[in-house]
Amino acid sequence: MAYATVDDVQARLTYTMTADQRTVCAALLDDAAVLIDAYTDDVPVDTAKVVSCRMVARAIGDGSTSGIPAGASQGSISALGYSQSWTMTGGATGEVYLTKTERKMLGVGDHVGSWSPVQEFASEYDKKPTVGRKVNVVGYVVDSEDTNVVGKVDG
């Protein structure tokens, strides 16, 4: 279910969408909602609406016929050699994606994490009622004397 309507997106544009653009806009709003829901399920409706509108407006472009794709941060055009070159920021034209700012708005930006199977094994191993055993840095379970290898951590 979309968080915003076609009229919400239209209010943010500097041009009037055609009937075909409104149809595409409605489909992109559904896509934006799916993407937002994939990142978080705990977002205020007003925030989701703003983010959805930003995503869709960026995807459908500014309505200009200048030939410069929406989202291009750099570009060059040559004349008689018929060449064009564009540097896109974040995603391609027509693609619905979340920017870094939008991820922060949703409360999911700048999260760094890691997972270690050795750490999980050590945590599970610590719950067992064995005394004097530990996991060394290369993933082997050794006794308290660090001389007898008891087993290898899988992973």
C-alpha positions in Angstrom: 0.0 0.0 0.0 1.4 3.4 -1.0 2.2 6.0 1.6 1.4 8.9 -0.8 -0.9 9.7 -3.6 -0.3 10.9 -7.1 -1.6 14.3 -6.1 1.0 14.4 -3.3 3.8 13.9 -5.8 2.2 16.4 -8.3 2.2 19.1 -5.6 6.0 18.7 -5.4 6.7 19.0 -9.1 7.3 22.1 -11.2 5.2 20.8 -14.1 1.9 19.1 -14.6 2.0 15.4 -15.2 0.3 13.8 -18.2 -2.1 11.0 -17.8 0.6 8.5 -18.7 3.0 10.0 -16.2 0.3 9.8 -13.5 -0.2 6.1 -14.2 3.6 5.5 -13.9 3.6 7.7 -10.8 1.0 5.5 -9.1 3.0 2.3 -9.9 6.2 3.9 -8.6 4.5 5.0 -5.4 3.7 1.3 -4.8 7.3 0.4 -5.5 8.5 3.1 -3.1 6.3 1.7 -0.3 7.7 -1.8 -0.8 11.2 -0.5 -0.6 10.5 1.6 2.5 8.9 -1.4 4.2 11.9 -3.5 3.3 14.1 -1.1 5.3 11.8 -0.6 8.3 8.4 -1.4 9.5 8.4 1.3 12.2 8.2 4.7 10.4 5.8 7.6 10.9 3.3 7.8 8.1 4.1 11.5 7.4 7.8 10.6 7.1 7.0 7.7 4.7 4.9 10.0 2.6 7.7 12.6 2.2 10.2 9.9 1.4 7.9 8.2 -1.1 7.2 11.5 -2.9 10.9 12.3 -3.0 11.8 8.9 -4.4 9.1 9.0 -7.1 9.7 12.7 -8.1 13.4 11.8 -8.6 12.5 8.7 -10.7 10.1 10.4 -13.0 12.3 13.4 -13.5 11.7 17.1 -13.8 9.6 17.0 -17.0 12.2 19.0 -19.0 13.1 18.1 -22.5 16.7 19.3 -22.1 18.1 15.8 -22.6 19.9 15.9 -19.3 18.8 12.9 -17.2 17.3 13.6 -13.7 19.8 12.7 -11.0 22.8 13.5 -13.2 25.5 15.3 -11.1 27.9 15.8 -14.0 27.6 15.6 -17.8 29.2 16.5 -21.1 27.8 16.8 -24.5 29.8 16.9 -27.8 28.4 18.1 -31.1 29.8 16.7 -34.3 31.3 13.6 -32.5 27.8 12.7 -31.2 28.9 11.8 -27.7 27.2 12.2 -24.3 28.6 11.3 -20.9 26.7 11.5 -17.5 27.6 10.7 -14.0 24.6 9.6 -12.0 24.2 10.1 -8.3 22.7 7.2 -6.3 20.7 5.5 -9.0 19.8 5.5 -12.6 17.1 7.6 -14.2 13.7 6.1 -13.6 14.9 3.9 -10.7 13.2 4.2 -7.3 15.9 4.2 -4.6 16.6 5.7 -1.2 19.3 8.3 -0.8 21.4 8.6 2.3 19.3 11.4 3.6 16.1 9.4 3.1 17.5 6.4 4.9 18.3 8.8 7.8 14.8 10.1 7.7 13.5 6.5 8.0 15.9 5.9 10.9 18.0 3.3 9.1 21.0 5.3 7.9 24.6 4.9 8.9 24.2 1.6 10.6 27.4 -0.5 10.7 27.4 -4.0 12.0 29.1 -7.3 11.9 28.6 -10.9 12.8 31.1 -13.5 13.7 30.4 -17.2 13.8 33.2 -17.6 16.3 31.7 -15.1 18.6 28.3 -16.8 18.4 30.0 -20.2 19.1 31.8 -18.7 22.1 28.6 -17.3 23.4 26.9 -20.7 23.1 29.9 -22.4 24.5 29.9 -20.1 27.6 26.4 -21.3 28.4 27.6 -24.9 28.7 28.6 -26.1 32.2 32.2 -26.8 31.2 35.0 -25.2 33.1 38.4 -24.0 31.8 37.7 -24.0 28.1 37.9 -21.0 25.7 38.1 -20.2 22.0 41.4 -18.9 20.8 41.9 -16.4 18.1 42.1 -18.9 15.3 38.8 -20.5 16.2 40.0 -23.6 18.1 38.5 -24.7 21.4 41.3 -25.3 23.8 41.6 -26.3 27.5 42.8 -23.9 30.2 46.4 -25.0 29.7 46.3 -23.9 26.0 48.0 -27.1 25.0 45.3 -29.6 24.2 43.1 -28.8 21.2 39.6 -30.0 22.1 37.8 -29.1 18.8 37.7 -26.8 15.8 35.0 -24.1 15.5 33.1 -24.7 12.2 32.3 -21.7 10.1 
